[in-house]
Amino acid sequence: MTRQETQALIERLHPIWSTGDIRSADKVYAESFVAHMPKGWGPAPSRDGHDGI
């Protein structure tokens, strides 16, 4: 991934996480997305895939 592609991806992610509007998440995240949560967040339901987002 080039620097420009990485920047474009981050610019697409920013509105999702800063506003909570996840309607475009399926255009940014793959259906097979796997969340890697930091230690200490405790057990939680799966945050994987589009349903997890």
C-alpha positions in Angstrom: 0.0 0.0 0.0 1.5 3.4 -1.0 1.6 6.3 1.4 -1.2 8.0 -0.6 -3.4 4.9 -0.4 -2.8 4.7 3.3 -3.7 8.3 3.8 -6.8 7.9 1.7 -7.9 4.9 3.8 -7.3 6.9 7.1 -9.3 9.8 5.7 -12.2 7.3 5.0 -12.0 5.9 8.5 -11.8 9.2 10.4 -15.5 10.2 9.8 -16.7 6.7 10.8 -15.0 6.8 14.2 -15.2 10.5 14.9 -19.0 10.6 14.3 -20.1 7.1 15.0 -21.8 7.0 11.6 -21.0 3.4 10.5 -23.1 3.4 7.3 -20.0 3.4 5.2 -18.0 0.9 7.2 -18.7 -1.9 4.7 -17.0 0.2 2.0 -13.8 0.5 4.2 -13.6 -2.7 6.1 -13.5 -6.2 4.5 -16.2 -8.6 5.5 -13.5 -10.8 7.0 -12.2 -7.9 9.2 -10.7 -9.1 12.5 -10.5 -6.7 15.4 -7.4 -7.0 17.7 -8.4 -5.3 20.9 -5.8 -4.2 23.5 -5.2 -6.3 26.6 -7.2 -5.1 29.5 -10.5 -4.5 27.6 -11.8 -7.7 29.1 -14.0 -10.3 27.4 -16.3 -8.9 24.9 -18.6 -10.1 22.2 -16.9 -10.6 18.8 -16.0 -7.4 17.1 -15.1 -9.2 13.9 -16.6 -8.6 10.5 -19.1 -6.0 9.5 -21.5 -7.0 12.4 -18.7 -6.4 14.9 -18.0 -2.9 13.8 
